[in-house]
């Protein structure tokens, strides 16, 4: 940022610039990726109806005239059943370690459940302190000095925003009751209802997140929307496309790795002689019996995924590209440390 901009801010003629990291948390399948994509205005995270879709802390970057928010899309916090599940929870720990604000997503169409309580407990242990009842020495005096609101309450070190998702599922009366219930669930800084799918109230979510962000400098260029490398973004898009293409048939044990992006004039790969970039992708399943599910009759699933992603991949690579998909077996990879490492977890 230029000195003149700083001078303008100090003189009060312009709003202060705000920037920082927002952890987007919630149990699996509450709409974290959908909300991030809506805020950014394009797809940076896989949005799918299948739970536990997100496997990496994808950082979407939202830049406005007066703020820059780095949105960290955490994998859904859950009880791990495999080594992969434990690694995903480790990713959550890492992405929560240094954030300026927390967006806690709670779905309007579901009851507050054990998963939500577990997440709240985890957030409290890391980002809050409980105001005691003043029993240390001159406790009664301390008690008088504390407001009723503070006694026995959690004081948060960073703003905690409740974002109530999927509001299009409820009528007005049901929504009002749900908002009251959620506001009593924790000491939220603010409670914002949204339907990211219908783009209803997304602008208000953006405003509240910016308003609660501390002042800070711009960290990324205006036009950068993600911190992911092109290879990682393409791999996530391929996995997301298979999630949509196969729906319930798809084995959850699917991993995608982009092995290389060969560009014309930069590679001796003969495939690039047609002037297109050549994107080599390996798709891993855990068992031989899963390969035909991914490939489909006469390779129909591979063809559909290529067709679906053509424009997005061209945009990411920056030129016309060709996707080359290969399905491979990595037996029991979800519980194998070496294979998890090789697959990027």
C-alpha positions as CSV (number, residue, x, y, z in Angstrom):
1,X,0.0,0.0,0.0
2,X,1.3,3.5,-0.8
3,X,2.3,6.2,1.7
4,X,-0.5,8.5,0.4
5,X,-3.1,5.8,1.2
6,X,-1.7,5.5,4.7
7,X,-1.8,9.3,5.1
8,X,-5.4,9.4,3.9
9,X,-6.3,6.8,6.5
10,X,-4.5,8.6,9.3
11,X,-6.2,11.9,8.5
12,X,-9.6,10.2,8.8
13,X,-10.6,11.0,5.2
14,X,-10.9,7.3,4.4
15,X,-12.0,4.1,6.2
16,X,-9.1,2.2,7.7
17,X,-7.9,-0.8,5.7
18,X,-8.7,-4.1,7.4
19,X,-7.1,-7.5,6.7
20,X,-6.6,-10.9,8.2
21,X,-7.5,-14.5,8.3
22,X,-11.0,-15.9,8.8
23,X,-11.3,-19.6,9.9
24,X,-14.5,-21.0,8.4
25,X,-15.6,-23.8,10.7
26,X,-18.5,-26.1,11.1
27,X,-19.3,-29.8,11.1
28,X,-19.3,-31.6,7.7
29,X,-21.7,-30.6,5.0
30,X,-22.9,-27.3,6.5
31,X,-22.0,-25.2,3.4
32,X,-18.5,-23.9,4.2
33,X,-17.2,-24.3,0.6
34,X,-20.4,-22.9,-0.9
35,X,-20.2,-19.8,1.3
36,X,-16.5,-19.2,0.5
37,X,-17.2,-19.6,-3.3
38,X,-20.1,-17.1,-3.0
39,X,-18.0,-14.6,-1.1
40,X,-15.1,-14.8,-3.6
41,X,-17.5,-14.9,-6.6
42,X,-15.9,-18.0,-8.2
43,X,-15.1,-21.6,-7.3
44,X,-12.0,-22.0,-5.1
45,X,-13.3,-24.8,-3.0
46,X,-15.3,-28.0,-3.8
47,X,-18.9,-27.6,-2.9
48,X,-20.7,-31.0,-2.8
49,X,-23.7,-32.5,-1.0
50,X,-21.5,-35.2,0.3
51,X,-20.1,-34.7,3.8
52,X,-16.4,-34.4,4.4
53,X,-15.7,-33.2,0.9
54,X,-13.0,-30.7,1.8
55,X,-9.6,-32.2,2.6
56,X,-7.3,-29.2,2.6
57,X,-7.4,-25.8,4.3
58,X,-8.1,-24.0,1.0
59,X,-7.5,-20.3,1.3
60,X,-9.8,-18.1,-0.7
61,X,-8.8,-14.4,-0.9
62,X,-11.5,-11.7,-0.9
63,X,-10.3,-8.2,-1.7
64,X,-12.5,-5.1,-1.6
65,X,-11.6,-1.4,-1.7
66,X,-11.1,-1.3,2.0
67,X,-10.3,-4.8,3.1
68,X,-8.7,-8.2,2.3
69,X,-10.1,-11.3,4.0
70,X,-8.2,-14.6,3.6
71,X,-10.9,-17.3,4.1
72,X,-9.5,-20.6,5.4
73,X,-11.9,-23.5,4.5
74,X,-11.2,-26.1,7.1
75,X,-12.2,-29.7,6.6
76,X,-15.2,-30.6,8.8
77,X,-14.2,-31.3,12.3
78,X,-15.2,-34.9,13.0
79,X,-14.2,-38.0,15.0
80,X,-11.5,-39.6,12.8
81,X,-12.0,-43.2,11.7
82,X,-8.8,-43.5,9.6
83,X,-5.3,-42.0,9.5
84,X,-6.6,-39.7,6.8
85,X,-9.4,-38.5,9.2
86,X,-6.8,-37.7,11.8
87,X,-4.7,-35.8,9.3
88,X,-7.8,-33.8,8.4
89,X,-8.3,-32.9,12.0
90,X,-4.6,-31.9,12.1
91,X,-5.2,-29.6,9.2
92,X,-8.0,-27.9,11.2
93,X,-5.6,-27.4,14.1
94,X,-3.1,-25.8,11.8
95,X,-5.6,-23.5,10.1
96,X,-7.0,-22.4,13.5
97,X,-3.6,-21.6,14.9
98,X,-3.3,-18.0,13.8
99,X,-6.6,-16.5,12.8
100,X,-8.1,-13.0,13.4
101,X,-11.7,-14.0,13.2
102,X,-13.9,-17.2,13.3
103,X,-17.0,-17.8,11.1
104,X,-18.9,-20.7,12.8
105,X,-21.4,-22.1,10.3
106,X,-24.6,-23.6,11.7
107,X,-27.3,-24.9,9.3
108,X,-30.8,-23.5,9.8
109,X,-32.5,-26.7,8.8
110,X,-30.9,-28.9,11.5
111,X,-30.8,-29.1,15.2
112,X,-27.7,-27.9,17.1
113,X,-26.0,-31.3,17.7
114,X,-23.1,-33.0,19.5
115,X,-20.8,-32.1,16.5
116,X,-21.6,-28.4,17.0
117,X,-21.0,-28.6,20.7
118,X,-17.7,-30.4,20.2
119,X,-16.5,-27.6,17.8
120,X,-17.6,-24.9,20.2
121,X,-15.7,-26.6,23.0
122,X,-12.6,-26.8,20.8
123,X,-12.8,-23.2,19.9
124,X,-13.3,-22.1,23.5
125,X,-10.2,-24.0,24.6
126,X,-8.1,-22.2,21.9
127,X,-9.7,-18.7,21.6
128,X,-11.6,-17.9,24.8
129,X,-11.2,-17.6,28.6
130,X,-13.9,-18.1,31.1
131,X,-14.5,-15.1,33.3
132,X,-14.5,-16.6,36.9
133,X,-16.9,-15.8,39.6
134,X,-14.3,-13.8,41.6
135,X,-13.4,-16.4,44.2
136,X,-9.7,-15.3,44.3
137,X,-9.2,-13.5,47.6
138,X,-11.5,-10.5,47.6
139,X,-14.0,-12.3,45.5
140,X,-17.1,-10.4,46.5
141,X,-15.6,-7.1,45.3
142,X,-14.6,-8.6,42.0
143,X,-18.1,-9.9,41.6
144,X,-19.6,-6.4,42.0
145,X,-17.3,-5.0,39.4
146,X,-18.3,-7.6,36.8
147,X,-21.5,-7.2,34.9
148,X,-24.1,-10.0,35.1
149,X,-23.3,-10.7,31.4
150,X,-19.6,-11.4,32.2
151,X,-20.1,-13.7,35.2
152,X,-19.5,-17.3,34.2
153,X,-19.2,-16.2,30.5
154,X,-16.5,-16.9,27.9
155,X,-14.6,-13.9,26.7
156,X,-13.3,-14.4,23.2
157,X,-9.9,-13.3,22.0
158,X,-11.1,-13.0,18.4
159,X,-14.6,-12.2,17.0
160,X,-16.8,-15.2,16.8
161,X,-19.5,-14.8,14.1
162,X,-22.3,-17.3,13.8
163,X,-23.4,-17.7,10.2
164,X,-26.7,-19.5,9.9
165,X,-26.7,-21.3,6.5
166,X,-29.4,-22.8,4.3
167,X,-32.1,-20.2,5.4
168,X,-34.0,-20.9,2.2
169,X,-35.2,-24.2,3.9
170,X,-37.2,-22.3,6.6
171,X,-40.2,-19.9,6.6
172,X,-39.8,-16.5,8.4
173,X,-41.3,-17.7,11.7
174,X,-39.1,-20.8,11.8
175,X,-36.0,-18.8,10.9
176,X,-36.6,-16.2,13.8
177,X,-36.9,-19.1,16.3
178,X,-33.7,-20.7,14.9
179,X,-31.8,-17.3,15.1
180,X,-32.8,-16.9,18.8
181,X,-31.8,-20.5,19.6
182,X,-28.3,-20.0,17.9
183,X,-27.7,-16.7,19.6
184,X,-28.2,-18.4,23.0
185,X,-25.8,-21.3,22.0
186,X,-22.7,-19.2,22.5
187,X,-21.5,-15.6,23.1
188,X,-21.4,-14.7,19.4
189,X,-20.1,-11.3,18.3
190,X,-22.8,-11.3,15.7
191,X,-25.3,-13.8,14.1
192,X,-25.9,-13.5,10.3
193,X,-28.4,-15.6,8.3
194,X,-27.5,-16.6,4.7
195,X,-28.4,-18.8,1.8
196,X,-25.1,-19.0,-0.1
197,X,-26.8,-21.2,-2.8
198,X,-29.4,-18.5,-3.5
199,X,-27.0,-15.7,-2.8
200,X,-29.4,-14.3,-0.2
201,X,-27.7,-12.0,2.3
202,X,-24.1,-12.8,1.1
203,X,-23.3,-9.1,1.0
204,X,-24.3,-8.8,4.7
205,X,-22.0,-11.7,5.6
206,X,-19.2,-9.9,3.8
207,X,-19.9,-6.6,5.6
208,X,-20.0,-8.2,9.1
209,X,-16.7,-10.2,8.5
210,X,-14.9,-7.0,7.3
211,X,-16.3,-4.9,10.1
212,X,-15.0,-7.3,12.7
213,X,-11.5,-7.7,11.1
214,X,-8.6,-5.7,12.7
215,X,-6.8,-3.0,10.8
216,X,-3.9,-4.3,8.7
217,X,-2.1,-4.1,5.3
218,X,-3.1,-5.7,2.0
219,X,-1.3,-9.1,1.9
220,X,-2.0,-10.3,-1.7
221,X,-2.4,-8.7,-5.1
222,X,-5.9,-7.4,-6.0
223,X,-6.5,-10.1,-8.6
224,X,-5.3,-13.2,-6.5
225,X,-8.3,-15.2,-5.3
226,X,-6.5,-18.3,-3.8
227,X,-3.3,-19.4,-2.3
228,X,-3.4,-22.8,-3.9
229,X,-1.0,-23.8,-6.6
230,X,-2.6,-24.5,-10.1
231,X,-1.9,-28.2,-9.6
232,X,-3.7,-28.3,-6.3
233,X,-6.7,-26.3,-7.6
234,X,-7.0,-28.6,-10.7
235,X,-6.8,-31.7,-8.5
236,X,-9.5,-30.4,-6.2
237,X,-11.7,-29.6,-9.2
238,X,-11.3,-33.1,-10.7
239,X,-12.2,-34.7,-7.4
240,X,-15.2,-32.3,-7.1
241,X,-16.3,-33.2,-10.6
242,X,-16.3,-36.9,-9.8
243,X,-18.2,-36.2,-6.6
244,X,-21.0,-34.6,-8.8
245,X,-20.7,-37.1,-11.6
246,X,-21.0,-40.3,-9.6
247,X,-22.9,-39.1,-6.5
248,X,-23.6,-42.1,-4.2
249,X,-21.6,-44.6,-6.3
250,X,-18.3,-42.8,-5.7
251,X,-16.0,-44.4,-3.2
252,X,-15.0,-41.9,-0.5
253,X,-11.4,-43.2,-0.8
254,X,-10.7,-41.1,-3.9
255,X,-7.5,-39.0,-4.2
256,X,-6.4,-36.9,-7.1
257,X,-2.9,-35.8,-7.9
258,X,-1.8,-33.6,-10.8
259,X,1.5,-35.1,-11.9
260,X,2.5,-32.4,-14.4
261,X,1.4,-29.5,-16.5
262,X,3.4,-29.5,-19.7
263,X,3.2,-26.3,-21.8
264,X,4.0,-26.0,-25.5
265,X,7.5,-24.7,-26.0
266,X,8.5,-25.5,-22.4
267,X,8.3,-29.3,-22.5
268,X,9.6,-32.1,-24.7
269,X,6.2,-33.9,-24.3
270,X,5.0,-34.6,-27.8
271,X,1.4,-34.2,-26.7
272,X,1.9,-30.4,-26.6
273,X,2.7,-30.3,-30.3
274,X,-1.0,-29.4,-30.9
275,X,-0.4,-26.0,-29.1
276,X,-2.3,-27.0,-26.0
277,X,-0.9,-27.5,-22.4
278,X,-1.0,-31.1,-21.3
279,X,-2.3,-31.7,-17.8
280,X,-1.4,-35.2,-16.5
281,X,-3.8,-36.3,-13.7
282,X,-3.6,-39.5,-11.6
283,X,-6.8,-40.6,-9.8
284,X,-6.3,-43.1,-7.0
285,X,-8.8,-45.5,-5.5
286,X,-8.2,-48.2,-2.8
287,X,-9.4,-51.3,-4.5
288,X,-9.3,-52.8,-8.1
289,X,-13.1,-53.2,-8.0
290,X,-13.4,-49.4,-7.7
291,X,-11.6,-48.6,-11.0
292,X,-14.6,-49.4,-13.3
293,X,-16.9,-47.2,-11.1
294,X,-14.6,-44.2,-11.8
295,X,-14.0,-45.0,-15.5
296,X,-17.6,-45.8,-16.4
297,X,-19.0,-47.7,-19.4
298,X,-16.8,-46.9,-22.4
299,X,-15.0,-44.3,-20.2
300,X,-18.1,-42.2,-20.0
301,X,-17.3,-40.7,-16.6
302,X,-13.8,-39.7,-17.7
303,X,-15.3,-38.0,-20.8
304,X,-17.9,-36.2,-18.8
305,X,-15.4,-34.9,-16.2
306,X,-13.1,-33.6,-18.9
307,X,-16.0,-31.9,-20.6
308,X,-17.2,-30.3,-17.4
309,X,-13.8,-28.9,-16.5
310,X,-12.5,-27.8,-19.9
311,X,-13.2,-24.1,-19.3
312,X,-12.1,-24.0,-15.7
313,X,-8.8,-25.8,-16.4
314,X,-8.1,-23.5,-19.4
315,X,-8.6,-20.5,-17.1
316,X,-6.3,-21.9,-14.3
317,X,-3.5,-22.9,-16.8
318,X,-3.9,-19.6,-18.7
319,X,-4.3,-21.3,-22.2
320,X,-6.1,-24.0,-24.0
321,X,-5.4,-27.3,-22.2
322,X,-5.9,-31.0,-22.5
323,X,-6.8,-33.1,-19.4
324,X,-5.3,-36.6,-19.4
325,X,-6.9,-38.7,-16.6
326,X,-5.5,-42.0,-15.4
327,X,-7.2,-44.2,-12.7
328,X,-4.8,-46.1,-10.5
329,X,-5.0,-48.3,-7.4
330,X,-3.2,-47.4,-4.1
331,X,-4.4,-50.2,-1.8
332,X,-5.6,-48.9,1.6
333,X,-4.1,-45.5,1.1
334,X,-6.3,-43.8,3.7
335,X,-4.5,-45.7,6.5
336,X,-1.0,-45.9,5.1
337,X,1.3,-43.1,6.3
338,X,3.7,-43.4,3.3
339,X,0.9,-43.3,0.7
340,X,-0.8,-40.4,2.5
341,X,2.5,-38.5,2.3
342,X,2.8,-39.3,-1.4
343,X,-0.8,-38.1,-2.1
344,X,-0.2,-34.8,-0.3
345,X,-1.8,-35.4,3.1
